[in-house]
Amino acid sequence: MSQQQFPLGRADRTQGLAGAVEVAPGAIWVPGWLGHDAQIELLDACRQWAKPPAGMRQPTMPNGAPFSTRAVCLGWHWYPYRYSRTCDDGDGAPVKPFPPRLARLGRDACLAAGYEPVPYDAAIVNLYPPGAKLGLHQDKIEGDAVIAAGSPVVTISLGDTCAFRLGNIHKPTRPFQDIQLASGDLLVFGGPQRLAFHGVPKVHAGTGPPGLDLTGRLSVTLRESGMAP
């Protein structure tokens, strides 16, 4: 089902979703979506997924420039700019399966943001150590049908608060806005915002919940790949 005619284009519709803030048409922020215990459970799962084989590694651009983040992928392995079933820019091992836990979170995230749930099958867990950032980019290598449908991207934040920069769909420059995503916050963008440029220009060190035992920020991003099974 197409998500391009996003149902929450009017402010009175977003008020029906507990805590949801429409930051742009098709982009919904839900502060404090995950409680403390749920954050700890998700962080523990991320630590297991980060172990080899096909564990956490430092991606690089095609020109060899390293990312300042580290990442582990589930379901489909992503690296600039393709999907694979193996960790091609790491140890070459088969990617870990997409976990049922994340399928449930993806469904719940869509409902919390007013979207029809979609069959998520790809996740990227990004670790932002102190000083890390991520430049403005589009998520656009998914299947044509997925992009055309405006299938929503889900991002769940853990640890330090970050400035998440949500831009326009045309170019990686202004206009954009910075959303302060704290630990437990949910951001979902799809429909007319599916190809919005986005990035993380700053992580605010030492702002995460003390009981989480995490240095830096961890983001869990879910996508519908549109790739063949």
Salt bridges, closest charged atoms under 4 A:
ASP12 OD2 - ARG10 NH2 2.58
ASP44 OD1 - ARG47 NH1 3.98
ASP89 OD2 - ARG57 NH2 3.11
ASP89 OD1 - HIS77 NE2 2.62
ASP108 OD1 - ARG107 NH1 3.57
ASP139 OD1 - HIS137 NE2 3.53
ASP139 OD2 - HIS198 NE2 3.39
ASP139 OD1 - ARG223 NH2 3.06
GLU142 OE1 - ARG194 NH2 2.92
GLU142 OE2 - ARG223 NH1 3.64
ASP178 OD1 - ARG165 NE 2.76
